[in-house]
Amino acid sequence: MNRVCLVGRITAKPELRYTGSNIPYTRFSLAVNRTFNNANGERQADFINIIVWRRQAENVANYLDKGSQVSIDGRIQTGSYTAQDGSKRYTTDVVADNIQFLDTKRQAEARANNQTPYDFNDAPSAPMNDVDIADDPFADFGDNVSIDDNFLE
């Protein structure tokens, strides 16, 4: 089984590109925090290469930016190529099958400016005791409900 699940922040604005057969894709790096601190007490991150194809690639390029937080479900893909100097190079990427946007560009910008995009103190609230009993569809149902065993036959 080859499955990867990651949550992290995009390190640079994803750029949409196209293959020779006009299939859209984008590559970007995802910074994923480690779950432990190093010897100096600092949290470190791993930078993981991600590739996204087709419609998801277009959505990533259009709606995500540096600092956007995403959840990625995908698979590891390895490859190799020969560099111009003749040396063999190896690659490891995560091919994203599913991407969940965990915050938007607007939220990332607001976070960068130490602003809250929505003030929850302004949200209207309705006390629970204002519920009208007349709106209860089960109010006249009685105390007991009887269902015959042959009901579904």
Backbone as CSV, one residue per row, in Angstrom:
resi,resn,N_x,N_y,N_z,CA_x,CA_y,CA_z,C_x,C_y,C_z
1,MET,0.854,-1.177,0.000,0.000,0.000,0.000,0.897,1.236,0.000
2,ASN,0.592,2.165,-0.846,1.372,3.388,-0.992,0.432,4.575,-0.787
3,ARG,0.276,5.035,0.456,-0.605,6.166,0.789,0.143,7.142,1.663
4,VAL,-0.083,8.418,1.404,0.534,9.493,2.168,-0.548,10.492,2.540
5,CYS,-0.547,10.926,3.786,-1.476,11.963,4.240,-0.646,13.043,4.924
6,LEU,-0.724,14.274,4.417,0.094,15.375,4.922,-0.765,16.605,5.188
7,VAL,-0.383,17.379,6.200,-0.962,18.695,6.440,0.199,19.656,6.599
8,GLY,0.183,20.721,5.805,1.273,21.685,5.886,0.936,22.958,5.141
9,ARG,1.962,23.801,5.007,1.799,25.096,4.347,2.639,25.136,3.072
10,ILE,2.069,25.746,2.039,2.746,25.877,0.751,3.865,26.903,0.892
11,THR,5.050,26.579,0.362,6.224,27.440,0.563,6.380,28.534,-0.489
12,ALA,5.725,28.406,-1.647,5.790,29.429,-2.700,4.534,29.327,-3.546
13,LYS,4.196,30.414,-4.224,3.005,30.445,-5.072,3.082,29.334,-6.114
14,PRO,2.095,28.403,-6.133,2.107,27.343,-7.151,1.892,27.929,-8.551
15,GLU,2.653,27.432,-9.509,2.575,27.917,-10.888,2.018,26.812,-11.780
16,LEU,0.974,27.139,-12.529,0.336,26.181,-13.423,1.175,26.007,-14.684
17,ARG,1.398,24.759,-15.066,2.135,24.435,-16.290,1.351,23.391,-17.070
18,TYR,1.799,23.109,-18.281,1.120,22.142,-19.131,2.142,21.181,-19.737
19,THR,1.750,19.918,-19.864,2.603,18.935,-20.531,2.534,19.166,-22.036
20,GLY,3.325,18.412,-22.793,3.300,18.515,-24.246,1.944,18.162,-24.831
21,SER,1.182,17.335,-24.125,-0.158,16.972,-24.599,-1.242,17.819,-23.925
22,ASN,-0.846,18.991,-23.408,-1.763,20.000,-22.858,-2.502,19.561,-21.590
23,ILE,-1.873,18.742,-20.756,-2.458,18.349,-19.475,-1.910,19.284,-18.401
24,PRO,-2.799,19.973,-17.652,-2.319,20.907,-16.635,-1.738,20.182,-15.410
25,TYR,-0.684,20.775,-14.861,-0.090,20.271,-13.619,0.582,21.421,-12.894
26,THR,0.807,21.214,-11.624,1.589,22.174,-10.850,2.429,21.409,-9.843
27,ARG,3.587,21.961,-9.572,4.497,21.406,-8.557,4.695,22.480,-7.494
28,PHE,4.772,22.046,-6.251,5.092,22.974,-5.173,5.686,22.196,-4.024
29,SER,6.233,22.918,-3.089,6.819,22.325,-1.897,5.894,22.595,-0.718
30,LEU,5.715,21.593,0.120,4.860,21.698,1.299,5.721,21.580,2.554
31,ALA,5.642,22.587,3.427,6.362,22.551,4.702,5.478,21.855,5.726
32,VAL,5.960,20.720,6.241,5.209,19.921,7.208,6.005,19.889,8.510
33,ASN,5.405,20.413,9.576,6.089,20.439,10.872,6.295,19.042,11.416
34,ARG,7.448,18.840,12.028,7.711,17.583,12.726,6.988,17.628,14.072
35,THR,6.760,16.476,14.648,5.989,16.409,15.896,6.849,16.583,17.143
36,PHE,8.148,16.813,16.962,9.043,16.944,18.108,9.971,18.134,17.904
37,ASN,10.592,18.591,18.976,11.545,19.693,18.915,12.964,19.147,18.818
38,ASN,13.876,19.929,18.226,15.269,19.501,18.150,15.969,19.753,19.484
39,ALA,17.282,19.558,19.537,18.051,19.701,20.775,17.997,21.124,21.321
40,ASN,17.774,22.120,20.456,17.679,23.515,20.888,16.255,23.904,21.284
41,GLY,15.341,22.955,21.232,13.954,23.235,21.583,13.146,23.865,20.461
42,GLU,13.686,23.853,19.237,12.998,24.449,18.097,12.258,23.381,17.304
43,ARG,11.131,23.767,16.750,10.358,22.865,15.892,10.916,22.951,14.484
44,GLN,11.168,21.811,13.875,11.674,21.772,12.514,10.577,21.308,11.564
45,ALA,10.817,21.503,10.283,9.845,21.103,9.262,10.557,20.323,8.169
46,ASP,9.800,19.457,7.526,10.269,18.772,6.334,9.626,19.459,5.134
47,PHE,10.377,19.585,4.036,9.884,20.221,2.830,9.690,19.129,1.779
48,ILE,8.430,18.876,1.457,8.067,17.733,0.630,7.553,18.227,-0.721
49,ASN,8.099,17.651,-1.789,7.701,18.024,-3.145,6.370,17.369,-3.493
50,ILE,5.438,18.190,-3.988,4.095,17.736,-4.334,3.862,18.016,-5.819
51,ILE,3.178,17.102,-6.484,2.738,17.340,-7.862,1.234,17.061,-7.934
52,VAL,0.541,17.959,-8.625,-0.912,17.879,-8.746,-1.263,17.950,-10.233
53,TRP,-2.237,17.152,-10.651,-2.597,17.070,-12.057,-4.011,17.560,-12.324
54,ARG,-4.239,17.950,-13.554,-5.535,18.261,-14.164,-6.299,19.358,-13.426
55,ARG,-7.580,19.157,-13.183,-8.442,20.207,-12.613,-7.968,20.641,-11.225
56,GLN,-7.494,19.678,-10.421,-6.983,20.046,-9.102,-5.781,20.974,-9.215
57,ALA,-4.960,20.772,-10.235,-3.800,21.646,-10.451,-4.261,23.064,-10.762
58,GLU,-5.307,23.189,-11.581,-5.839,24.513,-11.896,-6.398,25.189,-10.647
59,ASN,-7.109,24.439,-9.806,-7.651,25.004,-8.568,-6.546,25.437,-7.612
60,VAL,-5.520,24.620,-7.485,-4.393,24.972,-6.613,-3.745,26.265,-7.088
61,ALA,-3.485,26.367,-8.393,-2.836,27.568,-8.936,-3.719,28.809,-8.781
62,ASN,-5.030,28.641,-8.900,-5.945,29.786,-8.834,-6.267,30.235,-7.419
63,TYR,-6.308,29.331,-6.464,-6.833,29.674,-5.143,-5.832,29.601,-3.996
64,LEU,-4.669,29.029,-4.217,-3.699,28.907,-3.129,-2.495,29.793,-3.387
65,ASP,-1.851,30.162,-2.299,-0.700,31.041,-2.374,0.315,30.591,-1.340
66,LYS,1.450,31.231,-1.316,2.457,30.946,-0.309,1.823,31.112,1.073
67,GLY,2.013,30.124,1.936,1.480,30.175,3.291,0.120,29.525,3.450
68,SER,-0.555,29.197,2.344,-1.859,28.539,2.444,-1.686,27.156,3.058
69,GLN,-2.596,26.803,3.929,-2.535,25.504,4.583,-3.439,24.520,3.840
70,VAL,-2.895,23.322,3.572,-3.643,22.299,2.851,-3.437,20.935,3.494
71,SER,-4.385,20.064,3.221,-4.274,18.653,3.578,-4.188,17.886,2.269
72,ILE,-3.222,16.992,2.185,-2.996,16.253,0.949,-3.054,14.764,1.228
73,ASP,-3.796,14.077,0.377,-3.850,12.622,0.386,-3.318,12.184,-0.967
74,GLY,-2.307,11.320,-0.961,-1.712,10.932,-2.232,-0.836,9.714,-2.097
75,ARG,0.127,9.620,-3.016,1.024,8.471,-3.045,2.441,8.936,-3.353
76,ILE,3.421,8.194,-2.921,4.824,8.509,-3.201,5.180,7.948,-4.570
77,GLN,5.899,8.783,-5.334,6.369,8.361,-6.650,7.847,8.701,-6.741
78,THR,8.656,7.733,-7.110,10.090,7.963,-7.264,10.450,7.917,-8.741
79,GLY,11.550,8.546,-9.075,12.034,8.542,-10.450,13.511,8.858,-10.481
80,SER,14.074,8.842,-11.652,15.486,9.192,-11.805,15.700,9.785,-13.193
81,TYR,16.796,10.529,-13.310,17.176,11.104,-14.593,18.686,11.319,-14.588
82,THR,19.241,11.535,-15.772,20.667,11.797,-15.900,20.853,13.299,-16.072
83,ALA,21.632,13.898,-15.180,21.879,15.340,-15.214,22.831,15.680,-16.362
84,GLN,22.974,16.967,-16.642,23.836,17.411,-17.737,25.287,17.010,-17.533
85,ASP,25.702,16.885,-16.262,27.088,16.484,-15.991,27.272,14.969,-16.052
86,GLY,26.225,14.221,-16.400,26.319,12.773,-16.548,25.990,11.992,-15.283
87,SER,25.791,12.688,-14.177,25.480,11.980,-12.925,24.005,11.591,-12.888
88,LYS,23.722,10.518,-12.203,22.346,10.041,-12.083,21.710,10.719,-10.865
89,ARG,20.530,11.296,-11.049,19.799,11.978,-9.980,18.503,11.224,-9.704
90,TYR,18.115,11.198,-8.431,16.891,10.511,-8.020,15.901,11.522,-7.462
91,THR,14.618,11.300,-7.726,13.570,12.201,-7.253,12.546,11.424,-6.437
92,THR,11.956,12.115,-5.489,10.845,11.581,-4.712,9.799,12.675,-4.613
93,ASP,8.593,12.386,-5.068,7.480,13.335,-5.037,6.268,12.649,-4.428
94,VAL,5.360,13.467,-3.919,4.042,12.981,-3.539,3.078,13.427,-4.628
95,VAL,2.420,12.481,-5.262,1.406,12.781,-6.263,0.085,12.903,-5.515
96,ALA,-0.474,14.102,-5.521,-1.693,14.367,-4.744,-2.915,13.819,-5.476
97,ASP,-3.654,12.951,-4.802,-4.918,12.448,-5.332,-6.078,13.316,-4.862
98,ASN,-5.939,13.877,-3.664,-7.004,14.700,-3.088,-6.368,15.814,-2.268
99,ILE,-6.833,17.040,-2.486,-6.331,18.193,-1.733,-7.507,18.898,-1.086
100,GLN,-7.386,19.147,0.212,-8.386,19.926,0.940,-7.762,21.277,1.278
101,PHE,-8.434,22.361,0.915,-7.948,23.696,1.242,-8.373,23.987,2.682
102,LEU,-7.416,24.203,3.559,-7.725,24.438,4.968,-7.842,25.911,5.306
103,ASP,-7.288,26.777,4.486,-7.558,28.208,4.596,-7.426,28.832,3.219
104,THR,-7.982,30.020,3.062,-8.000,30.694,1.774,-6.889,31.726,1.705
105,LYS,-6.722,32.327,0.528,-5.752,33.408,0.385,-6.093,34.544,1.350
106,ARG,-7.371,34.854,1.441,-7.810,35.953,2.309,-7.449,35.680,3.771
107,GLN,-7.664,34.451,4.206,-7.320,34.107,5.575,-5.810,34.162,5.786
108,ALA,-5.039,33.709,4.814,-3.581,33.757,4.939,-3.091,35.200,4.995
109,GLU,-3.678,36.079,4.161,-3.301,37.498,4.175,-3.677,38.142,5.499
110,ALA,-4.863,37.828,6.004,-5.297,38.386,7.286,-4.374,37.917,8.405
111,ARG,-3.954,36.653,8.342,-3.045,36.112,9.353,-1.704,36.836,9.280
112,ALA,-1.230,37.109,8.049,0.047,37.804,7.870,-0.013,39.228,8.416
113,ASN,-1.196,39.853,8.348,-1.380,41.216,8.852,-1.916,41.248,10.273
114,ASN,-1.924,40.091,10.936,-2.442,39.968,12.312,-3.879,40.465,12.424
115,GLN,-4.696,40.134,11.420,-6.107,40.495,11.430,-6.933,39.225,11.432
116,THR,-8.149,39.330,11.899,-9.086,38.221,11.844,-10.045,38.495,10.698
117,PRO,-10.186,37.545,9.726,-11.057,37.820,8.591,-12.530,37.907,8.966
118,TYR,-12.913,37.387,10.120,-14.300,37.431,10.552,-14.309,37.580,12.059
119,ASP,-15.049,38.536,12.539,-15.128,38.760,13.975,-16.315,37.982,14.526
120,PHE,-16.028,36.929,15.275,-17.088,36.077,15.794,-17.924,36.786,16.860
121,ASN,-17.440,37.889,17.409,-18.221,38.647,18.390,-19.388,39.376,17.730
122,ASP,-19.300,39.581,16.400,-20.375,40.251,15.682,-21.477,39.302,15.230
123,ALA,-21.263,38.004,15.410,-22.236,37.021,14.930,-23.498,37.089,15.778
124,PRO,-24.673,37.075,15.135,-25.914,37.082,15.898,-26.093,35.751,16.608
125,SER,-26.686,35.808,17.770,-26.937,34.566,18.499,-28.383,34.547,18.962
126,ALA,-28.958,33.367,18.953,-30.342,33.195,19.400,-30.334,32.265,20.596
127,PRO,-30.925,32.678,21.691,-30.959,31.790,22.845,-31.796,30.554,22.542
128,MET,-31.410,29.447,23.107,-32.092,28.190,22.848,-33.519,28.171,23.392
129,ASN,-33.829,28.968,24.401,-35.170,28.930,24.971,-36.201,29.654,24.108
130,ASP,-35.798,30.224,22.963,-36.732,30.889,22.059,-37.385,29.918,21.075
131,VAL,-37.059,28.624,21.166,-37.626,27.645,20.246,-39.112,27.499,20.551
132,ASP,-39.924,27.587,19.529,-41.372,27.508,19.672,-41.791,26.040,19.693
133,ILE,-42.480,25.635,20.755,-42.935,24.257,20.894,-43.892,23.891,19.768
134,ALA,-44.639,24.842,19.228,-45.579,24.562,18.149,-44.867,24.108,16.884
135,ASP,-43.578,24.435,16.740,-42.814,24.016,15.567,-42.275,22.597,15.701
136,ASP,-42.455,21.966,16.826,-41.947,20.616,17.065,-42.833,19.602,16.349
137,PRO,-42.319,18.902,15.322,-43.160,17.957,14.570,-43.532,16.721,15.379
138,PHE,-42.858,16.475,16.504,-43.138,15.289,17.306,-43.903,15.620,18.586
139,ALA,-44.399,16.832,18.710,-45.062,17.270,19.935,-46.311,16.456,20.251
140,ASP,-47.096,16.047,19.250,-48.327,15.318,19.514,-48.185,13.827,19.222
141,PHE,-46.966,13.321,19.287,-46.696,11.932,18.963,-47.096,10.989,20.094
142,GLY,-47.209,11.519,21.305,-47.535,10.672,22.453,-46.288,10.097,23.079
143,ASP,-46.489,9.275,24.113,-45.365,8.706,24.847,-44.828,7.430,24.222
144,ASN,-45.691,6.646,23.582,-45.275,5.357,23.042,-45.414,5.338,21.532
145,VAL,-44.475,4.665,20.897,-44.535,4.442,19.460,-44.547,2.941,19.255
146,SER,-45.509,2.461,18.499,-45.635,1.030,18.260,-45.472,0.766,16.769
147,ILE,-44.539,-0.133,16.448,-44.315,-0.511,15.055,-44.517,-2.012,14.947
148,ASP,-45.415,-2.412,14.065,-45.716,-3.814,13.855,-44.508,-4.500,13.244
149,ASP,-44.192,-5.748,13.675,-43.066,-6.507,13.158,-43.202,-6.780,11.666
150,ASN,-44.392,-6.790,11.144,-44.643,-7.064,9.731,-44.714,-5.767,8.907
151,PHE,-44.293,-4.666,9.476,-44.403,-3.353,8.839,-43.725,-3.292,7.464
152,LEU,-42.550,-3.894,7.340,-41.787,-3.814,6.098,-42.178,-4.858,5.083
153,GLU,-43.019,-5.801,5.431,-43.399,-6.867,4.492,-44.507,-6.463,3.590
